[in-house]
Amino acid sequence: MMKIVLASGNRGKLAELQAMLAPLQVELVPQSEMGIGEAEEPYRTFLENALTKARHAAQHSGLPALADDAGLCVDAFGGLPGVDTAYYATRFGYEKGDDNNLRALLEQMQGLPQGAQRRAALVSTLVAVRSPQDPEPLVAVGRVVGEIAREPAGSNGFGFDPVMFIPAFGKTFAQLPVEVKNANSHRGQAARAMVELIRERWL
């Protein structure tokens, strides 16, 4: 069975990706279990940060590595917070954390009416490398477009799921059953594409 290091210690991400990669029969090991610290993420794009994290995990583990960089891209803010999504709240004097991120985002979008002006995309970029020198990283991107709700709803999911209203479902991501969310989420889309790439190129 192939072992792949996940360049993250995030429990939510690990659980989601483990479930999504199940068809491959690969073992996903979080880098934190191997004593590997977080990589620096100095870049402005999801792709560059994910690639950096994957290389870092491969370098320190000697194993193939998978990394994900994801975030919220709000049209009204020119695509931001983007790569700074996890730290969004800190720009407005709040401590880092999901709840504060939601509070800060809703405050910033207060005056905007429902519809196109509240449009946003959740984006997930997955990158896998066989080694730090791999000249052909596997790249898979998933993207879901919705609108930022006026207030959080639902208790499934994490991050911005409670305010990401998906018009096709008439619900936020956090109101959907986990399997429906995973099938339609940005990370779900990226993971399905990555499963195909790994199967085709590596196995």
C-alpha positions in Angstrom: 0.0 0.0 0.0 1.4 3.4 -1.0 2.0 5.8 1.8 1.4 9.5 1.2 2.2 12.3 3.7 -0.5 14.9 4.1 1.2 18.3 4.4 -1.2 19.4 7.1 -2.1 18.8 10.8 -5.7 20.0 10.3 -8.0 17.2 11.6 -10.9 18.4 9.5 -8.9 18.3 6.3 -7.3 14.9 7.1 -10.7 13.3 7.7 -12.2 14.8 4.5 -9.2 13.8 2.3 -8.9 10.3 3.8 -12.6 9.6 2.9 -12.1 11.1 -0.6 -8.9 9.2 -1.4 -10.4 5.9 -0.1 -10.9 4.4 -3.6 -7.1 4.5 -4.2 -6.1 2.2 -1.2 -3.4 4.6 -0.2 -2.5 5.4 3.4 -2.6 9.1 4.2 -0.4 10.1 7.1 -0.5 13.6 8.5 2.9 15.3 8.7 2.4 16.2 12.3 2.5 12.4 13.2 6.0 12.3 11.6 7.2 15.3 13.6 7.3 17.5 10.5 6.5 21.2 11.2 4.4 23.5 9.0 6.1 24.9 5.9 6.4 28.6 5.3 3.6 29.9 3.0 5.0 33.2 1.6 3.2 33.2 -1.7 0.1 35.0 -3.0 -1.4 32.0 -4.9 -2.9 28.7 -3.7 -0.8 26.9 -6.3 2.6 28.1 -5.1 1.7 27.6 -1.4 0.4 24.1 -2.0 3.5 23.2 -4.0 5.8 24.5 -1.3 4.0 22.6 1.4 4.1 19.3 -0.6 7.8 19.7 -1.3 8.5 20.4 2.3 6.6 17.3 3.5 8.3 15.1 0.9 11.7 16.5 1.8 11.3 15.7 5.5 9.6 12.4 5.1 11.2 10.8 2.1 7.7 9.9 0.9 5.3 11.2 -1.7 3.3 14.1 -0.4 0.0 15.7 -0.9 -0.8 19.3 0.1 -3.9 21.4 -0.1 -4.1 25.2 -0.1 -7.7 26.5 0.0 -9.5 29.7 0.7 -12.4 32.0 0.1 -12.3 34.4 -2.9 -14.9 37.2 -2.6 -15.7 39.0 -5.8 -16.4 42.3 -4.0 -12.9 42.2 -2.5 -11.1 41.5 -5.8 -10.7 37.8 -4.9 -9.5 38.3 -1.4 -9.0 37.0 1.4 -7.6 34.2 -0.8 -4.4 32.7 0.6 -4.9 34.8 3.8 -8.3 33.2 4.5 -7.2 31.5 7.7 -5.9 34.8 9.1 -8.7 36.9 7.8 -10.0 38.0 11.3 -6.6 39.2 12.4 -6.7 42.0 9.9 -9.6 43.5 11.9 -8.2 43.1 15.4 -9.7 39.7 16.2 -7.9 36.6 17.2 -7.3 33.9 14.5 -10.1 31.4 14.4 -13.2 30.2 12.4 -15.8 32.0 14.4 -13.9 35.3 14.3 -13.3 34.9 10.6 -17.1 34.6 10.1 -17.8 37.6 12.2 -15.2 39.8 10.4 -16.4 38.7 7.0 -20.1 39.4 7.8 -19.1 42.8 9.2 -17.2 43.7 6.1 -20.1 42.7 3.8 -22.8 44.3 5.9 -24.2 46.8 3.4 -24.1 44.5 0.4 -27.5 43.1 -0.9 -28.0 39.4 -1.6 -27.1 38.4 -5.2 -24.1 39.1 -7.4 -22.5 41.6 -5.0 -22.2 38.9 -2.4 -20.8 36.3 -4.8 -17.8 34.3 -3.6 -15.9 31.1 -4.5 -14.4 28.5 -2.2 -11.3 27.3 -4.0 -9.1 24.2 -3.2 -5.8 23.5 -4.9 -4.3 20.1 -4.3 -0.7 19.3 -5.3 1.0 16.0 -5.0 4.7 15.2 -5.6 6.7 12.0 -5.6 9.8 13.7 -4.2 10.9 17.3 -3.6 12.5 17.3 -7.0 9.5 15.9 -8.9 9.4 17.8 -12.2 5.8 16.9 -12.8 3.7 17.7 -9.7 0.1 16.6 -9.9 -2.3 19.6 -9.7 -6.0 19.5 -9.1 -8.3 22.4 -8.5 -11.9 22.5 -7.2 -14.1 25.6 -7.1 -17.6 26.2 -5.8 -19.4 29.5 -6.4 -22.0 30.7 -4.0 -23.1 33.8 -2.1 -22.1 35.0 1.4 -25.2 34.6 3.6 -26.2 37.3 6.0 -25.7 35.1 9.0 -24.2 31.6 9.7 -26.5 28.6 9.4 -25.8 24.9 9.9 -23.4 22.9 12.1 -21.7 20.6 9.6 -18.4 21.5 8.1 -15.8 24.1 9.3 -14.2 27.3 8.1 -16.6 29.4 6.1 -19.1 26.6 5.4 -21.8 28.2 7.6 -22.0 31.4 5.5 -21.3 29.8 2.1 -24.8 29.8 0.6 -25.1 27.5 -2.4 -28.1 28.7 -4.6 -28.5 25.3 -6.3 -29.2 23.7 -2.8 -30.9 26.7 -1.2 -28.7 26.0 1.8 -25.2 26.8 3.2 -22.5 24.2 3.0 -22.8 23.7 6.8 -26.5 22.8 6.4 -25.9 20.0 3.9 -25.3 16.3 5.0 -21.6 15.6 5.1 -21.7 13.2 2.1 -23.6 15.8 0.0 -21.1 18.5 1.0 -18.1 16.3 0.3 -19.5 15.4 -3.1 -20.0 19.0 -4.1 -17.4 20.9 -2.2 -14.3 22.6 -3.6 -12.1 20.0 -1.8 -14.3 17.2 -3.0 -14.0 18.3 -6.6 -10.2 18.7 -6.3 -9.8 15.3 -4.5 -11.8 13.5 -7.2 -9.6 15.0 -9.9 -6.5 14.1 -7.8 -7.6 10.5 -7.4 -7.8 10.2 -11.2 -4.3 11.8 -11.6 -2.7 9.5 -9.0 -4.3 6.4 -10.4 -3.2 7.3 -14.0 0.3 8.6 -13.2 1.6 6.9 -10.1 -0.1 3.6 -9.5 
